[in-house]
């Protein structure tokens, strides 16, 4: 499906992030995941223009650390604070 990613993005954003019936914690994490995904898409396009091999590994480790940090914070019932992303999430919700 050529536009499957875009369709999933729109469904998640409209169905979860902007829906007040969904609990705040779920909306917060869904919106944060969407914004991280958008940031990774932008970085991947930039890497296609100027491929730097070492940067791909650094981005993977950075993304993995954000993932582990976010899961650990969610298990404690705390909102994960990711610079720039968390502020944008609060503006969207």
PyMOL Python script that loads the backbone (N, CA, C, O; Angstrom):
from pymol import cmd

cmd.read_pdbstr("""\
ATOM      1  N   UNK A   1       0.848  -1.173   0.000  1.00  0.00           N
ATOM      2  CA  UNK A   1       0.000   0.000   0.000  1.00  0.00           C
ATOM      3  C   UNK A   1       0.899   1.244   0.000  1.00  0.00           C
ATOM      4  O   UNK A   1       1.604   1.494   0.978  1.00  0.00           O
ATOM      5  N   UNK A   2       0.881   2.021  -1.084  1.00  0.00           N
ATOM      6  CA  UNK A   2       1.828   3.122  -1.224  1.00  0.00           C
ATOM      7  C   UNK A   2       1.684   4.225  -0.171  1.00  0.00           C
ATOM      8  O   UNK A   2       2.690   4.782   0.269  1.00  0.00           O
ATOM      9  N   UNK A   3       0.489   4.543   0.231  1.00  0.00           N
ATOM     10  CA  UNK A   3       0.285   5.621   1.197  1.00  0.00           C
ATOM     11  C   UNK A   3      -0.153   5.088   2.552  1.00  0.00           C
ATOM     12  O   UNK A   3      -0.836   5.784   3.304  1.00  0.00           O
ATOM     13  N   UNK A   4       0.233   3.862   2.867  1.00  0.00           N
ATOM     14  CA  UNK A   4      -0.154   3.235   4.132  1.00  0.00           C
ATOM     15  C   UNK A   4       0.383   3.968   5.342  1.00  0.00           C
ATOM     16  O   UNK A   4      -0.324   4.124   6.337  1.00  0.00           O
ATOM     17  N   UNK A   5       1.627   4.421   5.269  1.00  0.00           N
ATOM     18  CA  UNK A   5       2.226   5.151   6.387  1.00  0.00           C
ATOM     19  C   UNK A   5       1.519   6.469   6.645  1.00  0.00           C
ATOM     20  O   UNK A   5       1.271   6.835   7.794  1.00  0.00           O
ATOM     21  N   UNK A   6       1.195   7.180   5.575  1.00  0.00           N
ATOM     22  CA  UNK A   6       0.483   8.448   5.715  1.00  0.00           C
ATOM     23  C   UNK A   6      -0.917   8.224   6.265  1.00  0.00           C
ATOM     24  O   UNK A   6      -1.383   8.981   7.115  1.00  0.00           O
ATOM     25  N   UNK A   7      -1.581   7.191   5.783  1.00  0.00           N
ATOM     26  CA  UNK A   7      -2.921   6.874   6.265  1.00  0.00           C
ATOM     27  C   UNK A   7      -2.895   6.507   7.745  1.00  0.00           C
ATOM     28  O   UNK A   7      -3.748   6.957   8.510  1.00  0.00           O
ATOM     29  N   UNK A   8      -1.936   5.705   8.150  1.00  0.00           N
ATOM     30  CA  UNK A   8      -1.796   5.342   9.558  1.00  0.00           C
ATOM     31  C   UNK A   8      -1.504   6.574  10.407  1.00  0.00           C
ATOM     32  O   UNK A   8      -2.030   6.701  11.513  1.00  0.00           O
ATOM     33  N   UNK A   9      -0.674   7.479   9.906  1.00  0.00           N
ATOM     34  CA  UNK A   9      -0.368   8.716  10.621  1.00  0.00           C
ATOM     35  C   UNK A   9      -1.635   9.536  10.857  1.00  0.00           C
ATOM     36  O   UNK A   9      -1.871  10.006  11.970  1.00  0.00           O
ATOM     37  N   UNK A  10      -2.436   9.705   9.833  1.00  0.00           N
ATOM     38  CA  UNK A  10      -3.662  10.501   9.949  1.00  0.00           C
ATOM     39  C   UNK A  10      -4.648   9.843  10.904  1.00  0.00           C
ATOM     40  O   UNK A  10      -5.274  10.526  11.715  1.00  0.00           O
ATOM     41  N   UNK A  11      -4.790   8.524  10.816  1.00  0.00           N
ATOM     42  CA  UNK A  11      -5.708   7.809  11.710  1.00  0.00           C
ATOM     43  C   UNK A  11      -5.259   7.934  13.158  1.00  0.00           C
ATOM     44  O   UNK A  11      -6.073   8.210  14.039  1.00  0.00           O
ATOM     45  N   UNK A  12      -3.973   7.734  13.408  1.00  0.00           N
ATOM     46  CA  UNK A  12      -3.472   7.842  14.779  1.00  0.00           C
ATOM     47  C   UNK A  12      -3.603   9.260  15.313  1.00  0.00           C
ATOM     48  O   UNK A  12      -3.986   9.457  16.466  1.00  0.00           O
ATOM     49  N   UNK A  13      -3.291  10.237  14.494  1.00  0.00           N
ATOM     50  CA  UNK A  13      -3.352  11.614  14.967  1.00  0.00           C
ATOM     51  C   UNK A  13      -4.790  12.037  15.241  1.00  0.00           C
ATOM     52  O   UNK A  13      -5.078  12.625  16.283  1.00  0.00           O
ATOM     53  N   UNK A  14      -5.690  11.741  14.311  1.00  0.00           N
ATOM     54  CA  UNK A  14      -7.084  12.143  14.489  1.00  0.00           C
ATOM     55  C   UNK A  14      -7.798  11.265  15.508  1.00  0.00           C
ATOM     56  O   UNK A  14      -8.610  11.754  16.293  1.00  0.00           O
ATOM     57  N   UNK A  15      -7.497   9.976  15.497  1.00  0.00           N
ATOM     58  CA  UNK A  15      -8.211   9.053  16.373  1.00  0.00           C
ATOM     59  C   UNK A  15      -7.715   9.015  17.793  1.00  0.00           C
ATOM     60  O   UNK A  15      -8.496   8.760  18.710  1.00  0.00           O
ATOM     61  N   UNK A  16      -6.439   9.260  18.003  1.00  0.00           N
ATOM     62  CA  UNK A  16      -5.892   9.178  19.361  1.00  0.00           C
ATOM     63  C   UNK A  16      -5.488  10.534  19.916  1.00  0.00           C
ATOM     64  O   UNK A  16      -5.955  10.938  20.980  1.00  0.00           O
ATOM     65  N   UNK A  17      -4.635  11.227  19.208  1.00  0.00           N
ATOM     66  CA  UNK A  17      -4.039  12.441  19.765  1.00  0.00           C
ATOM     67  C   UNK A  17      -5.055  13.563  19.961  1.00  0.00           C
ATOM     68  O   UNK A  17      -4.935  14.336  20.911  1.00  0.00           O
ATOM     69  N   UNK A  18      -6.021  13.667  19.111  1.00  0.00           N
ATOM     70  CA  UNK A  18      -6.998  14.753  19.197  1.00  0.00           C
ATOM     71  C   UNK A  18      -8.339  14.330  19.789  1.00  0.00           C
ATOM     72  O   UNK A  18      -9.263  15.140  19.855  1.00  0.00           O
ATOM     73  N   UNK A  19      -8.460  13.086  20.217  1.00  0.00           N
ATOM     74  CA  UNK A  19      -9.723  12.587  20.751  1.00  0.00           C
ATOM     75  C   UNK A  19      -9.736  12.719  22.273  1.00  0.00           C
ATOM     76  O   UNK A  19      -8.988  12.016  22.954  1.00  0.00           O
ATOM     77  N   UNK A  20     -10.574  13.611  22.823  1.00  0.00           N
ATOM     78  CA  UNK A  20     -10.589  13.795  24.282  1.00  0.00           C
ATOM     79  C   UNK A  20     -11.161  12.606  25.049  1.00  0.00           C
ATOM     80  O   UNK A  20     -11.014  12.542  26.269  1.00  0.00           O
ATOM     81  N   UNK A  21     -11.807  11.666  24.368  1.00  0.00           N
ATOM     82  CA  UNK A  21     -12.347  10.479  25.042  1.00  0.00           C
ATOM     83  C   UNK A  21     -11.247   9.482  25.403  1.00  0.00           C
ATOM     84  O   UNK A  21     -11.421   8.654  26.297  1.00  0.00           O
ATOM     85  N   UNK A  22     -10.125   9.566  24.710  1.00  0.00           N
ATOM     86  CA  UNK A  22      -8.985   8.686  24.976  1.00  0.00           C
ATOM     87  C   UNK A  22      -8.225   9.259  26.174  1.00  0.00           C
ATOM     88  O   UNK A  22      -8.051  10.474  26.260  1.00  0.00           O
ATOM     89  N   UNK A  23      -7.769   8.406  27.100  1.00  0.00           N
ATOM     90  CA  UNK A  23      -7.026   8.913  28.266  1.00  0.00           C
ATOM     91  C   UNK A  23      -5.808   9.750  27.862  1.00  0.00           C
ATOM     92  O   UNK A  23      -5.174   9.505  26.836  1.00  0.00           O
ATOM     93  N   UNK A  24      -5.505  10.738  28.697  1.00  0.00           N
ATOM     94  CA  UNK A  24      -4.424  11.691  28.411  1.00  0.00           C
ATOM     95  C   UNK A  24      -3.091  10.993  28.186  1.00  0.00           C
ATOM     96  O   UNK A  24      -2.358  11.340  27.260  1.00  0.00           O
ATOM     97  N   UNK A  25      -2.769  10.014  29.023  1.00  0.00           N
ATOM     98  CA  UNK A  25      -1.479   9.331  28.937  1.00  0.00           C
ATOM     99  C   UNK A  25      -1.324   8.625  27.587  1.00  0.00           C
ATOM    100  O   UNK A  25      -0.237   8.628  27.008  1.00  0.00           O
ATOM    101  N   UNK A  26      -2.396   8.026  27.088  1.00  0.00           N
ATOM    102  CA  UNK A  26      -2.361   7.345  25.785  1.00  0.00           C
ATOM    103  C   UNK A  26      -2.198   8.376  24.669  1.00  0.00           C
ATOM    104  O   UNK A  26      -1.407   8.180  23.746  1.00  0.00           O
ATOM    105  N   UNK A  27      -2.951   9.471  24.758  1.00  0.00           N
ATOM    106  CA  UNK A  27      -2.835  10.526  23.738  1.00  0.00           C
ATOM    107  C   UNK A  27      -1.432  11.119  23.720  1.00  0.00           C
ATOM    108  O   UNK A  27      -0.862  11.359  22.655  1.00  0.00           O
ATOM    109  N   UNK A  28      -0.882  11.352  24.908  1.00  0.00           N
ATOM    110  CA  UNK A  28       0.458  11.937  25.022  1.00  0.00           C
ATOM    111  C   UNK A  28       1.494  11.032  24.356  1.00  0.00           C
ATOM    112  O   UNK A  28       2.305  11.500  23.558  1.00  0.00           O
ATOM    113  N   UNK A  29       1.470   9.754  24.677  1.00  0.00           N
ATOM    114  CA  UNK A  29       2.458   8.823  24.123  1.00  0.00           C
ATOM    115  C   UNK A  29       2.257   8.593  22.629  1.00  0.00           C
ATOM    116  O   UNK A  29       3.234   8.450  21.893  1.00  0.00           O
ATOM    117  N   UNK A  30       1.005   8.555  22.169  1.00  0.00           N
ATOM    118  CA  UNK A  30       0.751   8.380  20.739  1.00  0.00           C
ATOM    119  C   UNK A  30       1.250   9.584  19.950  1.00  0.00           C
ATOM    120  O   UNK A  30       1.866   9.434  18.894  1.00  0.00           O
ATOM    121  N   UNK A  31       0.983  10.766  20.466  1.00  0.00           N
ATOM    122  CA  UNK A  31       1.430  11.976  19.779  1.00  0.00           C
ATOM    123  C   UNK A  31       2.954  12.078  19.799  1.00  0.00           C
ATOM    124  O   UNK A  31       3.564  12.514  18.823  1.00  0.00           O
ATOM    125  N   UNK A  32       3.559  11.677  20.901  1.00  0.00           N
ATOM    126  CA  UNK A  32       5.016  11.694  20.990  1.00  0.00           C
ATOM    127  C   UNK A  32       5.627  10.705  19.988  1.00  0.00           C
ATOM    128  O   UNK A  32       6.630  11.011  19.343  1.00  0.00           O
ATOM    129  N   UNK A  33       5.029   9.541  19.864  1.00  0.00           N
ATOM    130  CA  UNK A  33       5.517   8.553  18.899  1.00  0.00           C
ATOM    131  C   UNK A  33       5.390   9.074  17.467  1.00  0.00           C
ATOM    132  O   UNK A  33       6.280   8.858  16.644  1.00  0.00           O
ATOM    133  N   UNK A  34       4.292   9.753  17.174  1.00  0.00           N
ATOM    134  CA  UNK A  34       4.112  10.308  15.835  1.00  0.00           C
ATOM    135  C   UNK A  34       5.145  11.389  15.529  1.00  0.00           C
ATOM    136  O   UNK A  34       5.687  11.438  14.425  1.00  0.00           O
ATOM    137  N   UNK A  35       5.416  12.247  16.495  1.00  0.00           N
ATOM    138  CA  UNK A  35       6.404  13.306  16.261  1.00  0.00           C
ATOM    139  C   UNK A  35       7.817  12.748  16.120  1.00  0.00           C
ATOM    140  O   UNK A  35       8.607  13.254  15.323  1.00  0.00           O
ATOM    141  N   UNK A  36       8.137  11.717  16.882  1.00  0.00           N
ATOM    142  CA  UNK A  36       9.442  11.068  16.727  1.00  0.00           C
ATOM    143  C   UNK A  36       9.539  10.427  15.344  1.00  0.00           C
ATOM    144  O   UNK A  36      10.589  10.478  14.703  1.00  0.00           O
ATOM    145  N   UNK A  37       8.445   9.828  14.890  1.00  0.00           N
ATOM    146  CA  UNK A  37       8.418   9.221  13.560  1.00  0.00           C
ATOM    147  C   UNK A  37       8.644  10.277  12.477  1.00  0.00           C
ATOM    148  O   UNK A  37       9.402  10.045  11.535  1.00  0.00           O
ATOM    149  N   UNK A  38       7.999  11.423  12.603  1.00  0.00           N
ATOM    150  CA  UNK A  38       8.186  12.501  11.632  1.00  0.00           C
ATOM    151  C   UNK A  38       9.641  12.968  11.632  1.00  0.00           C
ATOM    152  O   UNK A  38      10.220  13.196  10.570  1.00  0.00           O
ATOM    153  N   UNK A  39      10.230  13.110  12.815  1.00  0.00           N
ATOM    154  CA  UNK A  39      11.634  13.522  12.907  1.00  0.00           C
ATOM    155  C   UNK A  39      12.545  12.501  12.240  1.00  0.00           C
ATOM    156  O   UNK A  39      13.494  12.876  11.551  1.00  0.00           O
ATOM    157  N   UNK A  40      12.269  11.213  12.438  1.00  0.00           N
ATOM    158  CA  UNK A  40      13.092  10.172  11.813  1.00  0.00           C
ATOM    159  C   UNK A  40      12.928  10.153  10.293  1.00  0.00           C
ATOM    160  O   UNK A  40      13.886   9.877   9.571  1.00  0.00           O
ATOM    161  N   UNK A  41      11.735  10.441   9.812  1.00  0.00           N
ATOM    162  CA  UNK A  41      11.512  10.508   8.364  1.00  0.00           C
ATOM    163  C   UNK A  41      12.315  11.657   7.766  1.00  0.00           C
ATOM    164  O   UNK A  41      12.940  11.503   6.716  1.00  0.00           O
ATOM    165  N   UNK A  42      12.298  12.808   8.434  1.00  0.00           N
ATOM    166  CA  UNK A  42      13.063  13.958   7.943  1.00  0.00           C
ATOM    167  C   UNK A  42      14.552  13.638   7.922  1.00  0.00           C
ATOM    168  O   UNK A  42      15.242  13.954   6.953  1.00  0.00           O
ATOM    169  N   UNK A  43      15.049  13.015   8.984  1.00  0.00           N
ATOM    170  CA  UNK A  43      16.467  12.651   9.043  1.00  0.00           C
ATOM    171  C   UNK A  43      16.810  11.641   7.951  1.00  0.00           C
ATOM    172  O   UNK A  43      17.877  11.731   7.343  1.00  0.00           O
ATOM    173  N   UNK A  44      15.919  10.680   7.694  1.00  0.00           N
ATOM    174  CA  UNK A  44      16.210   9.684   6.660  1.00  0.00           C
ATOM    175  C   UNK A  44      16.268  10.328   5.276  1.00  0.00           C
ATOM    176  O   UNK A  44      17.090   9.935   4.448  1.00  0.00           O
ATOM    177  N   UNK A  45      15.405  11.313   5.016  1.00  0.00           N
ATOM    178  CA  UNK A  45      15.479  12.023   3.740  1.00  0.00           C
ATOM    179  C   UNK A  45      16.776  12.819   3.623  1.00  0.00           C
ATOM    180  O   UNK A  45      17.385  12.873   2.554  1.00  0.00           O
ATOM    181  N   UNK A  46      17.193  13.434   4.724  1.00  0.00           N
ATOM    182  CA  UNK A  46      18.454  14.181   4.702  1.00  0.00           C
ATOM    183  C   UNK A  46      19.639  13.252   4.479  1.00  0.00           C
ATOM    184  O   UNK A  46      20.599  13.623   3.805  1.00  0.00           O
ATOM    185  N   UNK A  47      19.578  12.047   5.042  1.00  0.00           N
ATOM    186  CA  UNK A  47      20.667  11.084   4.841  1.00  0.00           C
ATOM    187  C   UNK A  47      20.702  10.546   3.414  1.00  0.00           C
ATOM    188  O   UNK A  47      21.758  10.129   2.939  1.00  0.00           O
ATOM    189  N   UNK A  48      19.567  10.550   2.728  1.00  0.00           N
ATOM    190  CA  UNK A  48      19.567  10.138   1.322  1.00  0.00           C
ATOM    191  C   UNK A  48      20.264  11.179   0.461  1.00  0.00           C
ATOM    192  O   UNK A  48      20.915  10.850  -0.530  1.00  0.00           O
ATOM    193  N   UNK A  49      20.118  12.444   0.854  1.00  0.00           N
ATOM    194  CA  UNK A  49      20.761  13.520   0.101  1.00  0.00           C
ATOM    195  C   UNK A  49      22.264  13.516   0.346  1.00  0.00           C
ATOM    196  O   UNK A  49      23.056  13.591  -0.594  1.00  0.00           O
ATOM    197  N   UNK A  50      22.649  13.428   1.617  1.00  0.00           N
ATOM    198  CA  UNK A  50      24.068  13.426   1.988  1.00  0.00           C
ATOM    199  C   UNK A  50      24.339  12.206   2.858  1.00  0.00           C
ATOM    200  O   UNK A  50      24.306  12.300   4.085  1.00  0.00           O
ATOM    201  N   UNK A  51      24.607  11.061   2.233  1.00  0.00           N
ATOM    202  CA  UNK A  51      24.786   9.841   3.032  1.00  0.00           C
ATOM    203  C   UNK A  51      26.070   9.863   3.862  1.00  0.00           C
ATOM    204  O   UNK A  51      27.176  10.002   3.338  1.00  0.00           O
ATOM    205  N   UNK A  52      25.885   9.726   5.145  1.00  0.00           N
ATOM    206  CA  UNK A  52      27.003   9.615   6.077  1.00  0.00           C
ATOM    207  C   UNK A  52      26.803   8.297   6.813  1.00  0.00           C
ATOM    208  O   UNK A  52      25.860   8.158   7.591  1.00  0.00           O
ATOM    209  N   UNK A  53      27.679   7.337   6.575  1.00  0.00           N
ATOM    210  CA  UNK A  53      27.482   5.984   7.098  1.00  0.00           C
ATOM    211  C   UNK A  53      27.454   5.939   8.612  1.00  0.00           C
ATOM    212  O   UNK A  53      26.609   5.249   9.183  1.00  0.00           O
ATOM    213  N   UNK A  54      28.338   6.643   9.277  1.00  0.00           N
ATOM    214  CA  UNK A  54      28.415   6.585  10.723  1.00  0.00           C
ATOM    215  C   UNK A  54      27.189   7.202  11.387  1.00  0.00           C
ATOM    216  O   UNK A  54      26.820   6.810  12.494  1.00  0.00           O
ATOM    217  N   UNK A  55      26.568   8.148  10.731  1.00  0.00           N
ATOM    218  CA  UNK A  55      25.420   8.827  11.312  1.00  0.00           C
ATOM    219  C   UNK A  55      24.226   7.895  11.457  1.00  0.00           C
ATOM    220  O   UNK A  55      23.431   8.059  12.382  1.00  0.00           O
ATOM    221  N   UNK A  56      24.084   6.936  10.576  1.00  0.00           N
ATOM    222  CA  UNK A  56      22.983   5.981  10.669  1.00  0.00           C
ATOM    223  C   UNK A  56      23.035   5.172  11.948  1.00  0.00           C
ATOM    224  O   UNK A  56      22.003   4.940  12.577  1.00  0.00           O
ATOM    225  N   UNK A  57      24.214   4.743  12.339  1.00  0.00           N
ATOM    226  CA  UNK A  57      24.371   3.982  13.582  1.00  0.00           C
ATOM    227  C   UNK A  57      24.081   4.845  14.800  1.00  0.00           C
ATOM    228  O   UNK A  57      23.471   4.384  15.764  1.00  0.00           O
ATOM    229  N   UNK A  58      24.515   6.082  14.754  1.00  0.00           N
ATOM    230  CA  UNK A  58      24.263   6.997  15.871  1.00  0.00           C
ATOM    231  C   UNK A  58      22.774   7.261  16.014  1.00  0.00           C
ATOM    232  O   UNK A  58      22.258   7.301  17.131  1.00  0.00           O
ATOM    233  N   UNK A  59      22.083   7.440  14.910  1.00  0.00           N
ATOM    234  CA  UNK A  59      20.637   7.672  14.951  1.00  0.00           C
ATOM    235  C   UNK A  59      19.920   6.448  15.494  1.00  0.00           C
ATOM    236  O   UNK A  59      18.964   6.584  16.258  1.00  0.00           O
ATOM    237  N   UNK A  60      20.362   5.253  15.113  1.00  0.00           N
ATOM    238  CA  UNK A  60      19.756   4.033  15.636  1.00  0.00           C
ATOM    239  C   UNK A  60      19.919   3.943  17.149  1.00  0.00           C
ATOM    240  O   UNK A  60      18.959   3.648  17.861  1.00  0.00           O
ATOM    241  N   UNK A  61      21.125   4.195  17.642  1.00  0.00           N
ATOM    242  CA  UNK A  61      21.372   4.128  19.089  1.00  0.00           C
ATOM    243  C   UNK A  61      20.567   5.199  19.813  1.00  0.00           C
ATOM    244  O   UNK A  61      20.024   4.941  20.887  1.00  0.00           O
ATOM    245  N   UNK A  62      20.484   6.388  19.245  1.00  0.00           N
ATOM    246  CA  UNK A  62      19.700   7.466  19.834  1.00  0.00           C
ATOM    247  C   UNK A  62      18.219   7.094  19.896  1.00  0.00           C
ATOM    248  O   UNK A  62      17.565   7.310  20.917  1.00  0.00           O
ATOM    249  N   UNK A  63      17.690   6.535  18.807  1.00  0.00           N
ATOM    250  CA  UNK A  63      16.291   6.122  18.770  1.00  0.00           C
ATOM    251  C   UNK A  63      16.024   4.996  19.757  1.00  0.00           C
ATOM    252  O   UNK A  63      14.998   5.003  20.438  1.00  0.00           O
ATOM    253  N   UNK A  64      16.918   4.041  19.842  1.00  0.00           N
ATOM    254  CA  UNK A  64      16.774   2.943  20.796  1.00  0.00           C
ATOM    255  C   UNK A  64      16.792   3.461  22.229  1.00  0.00           C
ATOM    256  O   UNK A  64      16.022   2.990  23.066  1.00  0.00           O
ATOM    257  N   UNK A  65      17.656   4.419  22.519  1.00  0.00           N
ATOM    258  CA  UNK A  65      17.706   4.963  23.878  1.00  0.00           C
ATOM    259  C   UNK A  65      16.438   5.741  24.213  1.00  0.00           C
ATOM    260  O   UNK A  65      15.968   5.678  25.349  1.00  0.00           O
ATOM    261  N   UNK A  66      15.876   6.472  23.256  1.00  0.00           N
ATOM    262  CA  UNK A  66      14.598   7.159  23.478  1.00  0.00           C
ATOM    263  C   UNK A  66      13.502   6.137  23.746  1.00  0.00           C
ATOM    264  O   UNK A  66      12.673   6.334  24.634  1.00  0.00           O
ATOM    265  N   UNK A  67      13.493   5.049  22.986  1.00  0.00           N
ATOM    266  CA  UNK A  67      12.507   3.984  23.153  1.00  0.00           C
ATOM    267  C   UNK A  67      12.592   3.375  24.552  1.00  0.00           C
ATOM    268  O   UNK A  67      11.575   3.238  25.232  1.00  0.00           O
ATOM    269  N   UNK A  68      13.791   3.013  24.979  1.00  0.00           N
ATOM    270  CA  UNK A  68      13.974   2.401  26.304  1.00  0.00           C
ATOM    271  C   UNK A  68      13.613   3.393  27.406  1.00  0.00           C
ATOM    272  O   UNK A  68      12.958   3.025  28.381  1.00  0.00           O
ATOM    273  N   UNK A  69      14.033   4.642  27.257  1.00  0.00           N
ATOM    274  CA  UNK A  69      13.709   5.675  28.245  1.00  0.00           C
ATOM    275  C   UNK A  69      12.200   5.871  28.352  1.00  0.00           C
ATOM    276  O   UNK A  69      11.659   5.939  29.455  1.00  0.00           O
ATOM    277  N   UNK A  70      11.520   5.964  27.210  1.00  0.00           N
ATOM    278  CA  UNK A  70      10.075   6.188  27.214  1.00  0.00           C
ATOM    279  C   UNK A  70       9.329   5.028  27.851  1.00  0.00           C
ATOM    280  O   UNK A  70       8.397   5.243  28.626  1.00  0.00           O
ATOM    281  N   UNK A  71       9.723   3.811  27.538  1.00  0.00           N
ATOM    282  CA  UNK A  71       9.062   2.649  28.140  1.00  0.00           C
ATOM    283  C   UNK A  71       9.277   2.625  29.645  1.00  0.00           C
ATOM    284  O   UNK A  71       8.343   2.352  30.398  1.00  0.00           O
ATOM    285  N   UNK A  72      10.493   2.906  30.092  1.00  0.00           N
ATOM    286  CA  UNK A  72      10.754   2.886  31.533  1.00  0.00           C
ATOM    287  C   UNK A  72       9.960   3.976  32.248  1.00  0.00           C
ATOM    288  O   UNK A  72       9.451   3.741  33.344  1.00  0.00           O
ATOM    289  N   UNK A  73       9.844   5.150  31.656  1.00  0.00           N
ATOM    290  CA  UNK A  73       9.055   6.214  32.266  1.00  0.00           C
ATOM    291  C   UNK A  73       7.572   5.846  32.304  1.00  0.00           C
ATOM    292  O   UNK A  73       6.891   6.127  33.290  1.00  0.00           O
ATOM    293  N   UNK A  74       7.075   5.227  31.253  1.00  0.00           N
ATOM    294  CA  UNK A  74       5.667   4.819  31.216  1.00  0.00           C
ATOM    295  C   UNK A  74       5.374   3.749  32.258  1.00  0.00           C
ATOM    296  O   UNK A  74       4.298   3.747  32.855  1.00  0.00           O
ATOM    297  N   UNK A  75       6.308   2.850  32.480  1.00  0.00           N
ATOM    298  CA  UNK A  75       6.111   1.823  33.508  1.00  0.00           C
ATOM    299  C   UNK A  75       6.008   2.439  34.901  1.00  0.00           C
ATOM    300  O   UNK A  75       5.327   1.894  35.770  1.00  0.00           O
ATOM    301  N   UNK A  76       6.678   3.568  35.118  1.00  0.00           N
ATOM    302  CA  UNK A  76       6.580   4.280  36.392  1.00  0.00           C
ATOM    303  C   UNK A  76       5.377   5.221  36.437  1.00  0.00           C
ATOM    304  O   UNK A  76       5.102   5.817  37.478  1.00  0.00           O
ATOM    305  N   UNK A  77       4.660   5.361  35.326  1.00  0.00           N
ATOM    306  CA  UNK A  77       3.491   6.232  35.281  1.00  0.00           C
ATOM    307  C   UNK A  77       3.837   7.704  35.129  1.00  0.00           C
ATOM    308  O   UNK A  77       3.061   8.571  35.530  1.00  0.00           O
ATOM    309  N   UNK A  78       4.995   7.989  34.553  1.00  0.00           N
ATOM    310  CA  UNK A  78       5.473   9.357  34.381  1.00  0.00           C
ATOM    311  C   UNK A  78       5.551   9.666  32.888  1.00  0.00           C
ATOM    312  O   UNK A  78       5.898   8.802  32.084  1.00  0.00           O
ATOM    313  N   UNK A  79       5.222  10.909  32.528  1.00  0.00           N
ATOM    314  CA  UNK A  79       5.353  11.313  31.131  1.00  0.00           C
ATOM    315  C   UNK A  79       6.825  11.387  30.747  1.00  0.00           C
ATOM    316  O   UNK A  79       7.606  12.032  31.448  1.00  0.00           O
ATOM    317  N   UNK A  80       7.222  10.747  29.657  1.00  0.00           N
ATOM    318  CA  UNK A  80       8.615  10.864  29.208  1.00  0.00           C
ATOM    319  C   UNK A  80       8.901  12.284  28.718  1.00  0.00           C
ATOM    320  O   UNK A  80       8.156  12.824  27.900  1.00  0.00           O
ATOM    321  N   UNK A  81       9.963  12.876  29.213  1.00  0.00           N
ATOM    322  CA  UNK A  81      10.372  14.227  28.823  1.00  0.00           C
ATOM    323  C   UNK A  81      11.484  14.139  27.787  1.00  0.00           C
ATOM    324  O   UNK A  81      12.644  13.912  28.131  1.00  0.00           O
ATOM    325  N   UNK A  82      11.135  14.318  26.537  1.00  0.00           N
ATOM    326  CA  UNK A  82      12.110  14.319  25.449  1.00  0.00           C
ATOM    327  C   UNK A  82      12.206  15.760  24.945  1.00  0.00           C
ATOM    328  O   UNK A  82      11.197  16.331  24.532  1.00  0.00           O
ATOM    329  N   UNK A  83      13.399  16.354  24.971  1.00  0.00           N
ATOM    330  CA  UNK A  83      13.536  17.758  24.565  1.00  0.00           C
ATOM    331  C   UNK A  83      12.942  18.014  23.177  1.00  0.00           C
ATOM    332  O   UNK A  83      13.075  17.194  22.270  1.00  0.00           O
ATOM    333  N   UNK A  84      12.300  19.143  23.035  1.00  0.00           N
ATOM    334  CA  UNK A  84      11.630  19.624  21.822  1.00  0.00           C
ATOM    335  C   UNK A  84      10.364  18.831  21.513  1.00  0.00           C
ATOM    336  O   UNK A  84       9.340  19.431  21.187  1.00  0.00           O
ATOM    337  N   UNK A  85      10.401  17.527  21.603  1.00  0.00           N
ATOM    338  CA  UNK A  85       9.252  16.686  21.262  1.00  0.00           C
ATOM    339  C   UNK A  85       8.141  16.856  22.300  1.00  0.00           C
ATOM    340  O   UNK A  85       6.982  17.057  21.937  1.00  0.00           O
ATOM    341  N   UNK A  86       8.481  16.778  23.576  1.00  0.00           N
ATOM    342  CA  UNK A  86       7.470  16.838  24.636  1.00  0.00           C
ATOM    343  C   UNK A  86       6.747  18.180  24.641  1.00  0.00           C
ATOM    344  O   UNK A  86       5.539  18.236  24.870  1.00  0.00           O
ATOM    345  N   UNK A  87       7.475  19.249  24.392  1.00  0.00           N
ATOM    346  CA  UNK A  87       6.843  20.571  24.341  1.00  0.00           C
ATOM    347  C   UNK A  87       5.850  20.639  23.182  1.00  0.00           C
ATOM    348  O   UNK A  87       4.756  21.183  23.328  1.00  0.00           O
ATOM    349  N   UNK A  88       6.232  20.092  22.043  1.00  0.00           N
ATOM    350  CA  UNK A  88       5.341  20.073  20.881  1.00  0.00           C
ATOM    351  C   UNK A  88       4.115  19.210  21.136  1.00  0.00           C
ATOM    352  O   UNK A  88       3.016  19.541  20.693  1.00  0.00           O
ATOM    353  N   UNK A  89       4.300  18.106  21.849  1.00  0.00           N
ATOM    354  CA  UNK A  89       3.174  17.223  22.170  1.00  0.00           C
ATOM    355  C   UNK A  89       2.166  17.959  23.033  1.00  0.00           C
ATOM    356  O   UNK A  89       0.963  17.878  22.784  1.00  0.00           O
ATOM    357  N   UNK A  90       2.636  18.670  24.036  1.00  0.00           N
ATOM    358  CA  UNK A  90       1.720  19.404  24.921  1.00  0.00           C
ATOM    359  C   UNK A  90       0.957  20.485  24.163  1.00  0.00           C
ATOM    360  O   UNK A  90      -0.188  20.785  24.503  1.00  0.00           O
ATOM    361  N   UNK A  91       1.574  21.070  23.142  1.00  0.00           N
ATOM    362  CA  UNK A  91       0.876  22.071  22.335  1.00  0.00           C
ATOM    363  C   UNK A  91      -0.201  21.422  21.473  1.00  0.00           C
ATOM    364  O   UNK A  91      -1.209  22.062  21.171  1.00  0.00           O
ATOM    365  N   UNK A  92      -0.011  20.165  21.069  1.00  0.00           N
ATOM    366  CA  UNK A  92      -0.963  19.477  20.204  1.00  0.00           C
ATOM    367  C   UNK A  92      -2.155  18.905  20.964  1.00  0.00           C
ATOM    368  O   UNK A  92      -3.251  18.791  20.415  1.00  0.00           O
ATOM    369  N   UNK A  93      -1.939  18.545  22.228  1.00  0.00           N
ATOM    370  CA  UNK A  93      -3.015  17.888  22.988  1.00  0.00           C
ATOM    371  C   UNK A  93      -3.873  18.927  23.669  1.00  0.00           C
ATOM    372  O   UNK A  93      -4.833  18.580  24.357  1.00  0.00           O
TER     373      UNK A  93
END
""", "prot")
cmd.dss("prot")
cmd.show_as("cartoon", "prot")
cmd.util.cbc("prot")
cmd.orient("prot")
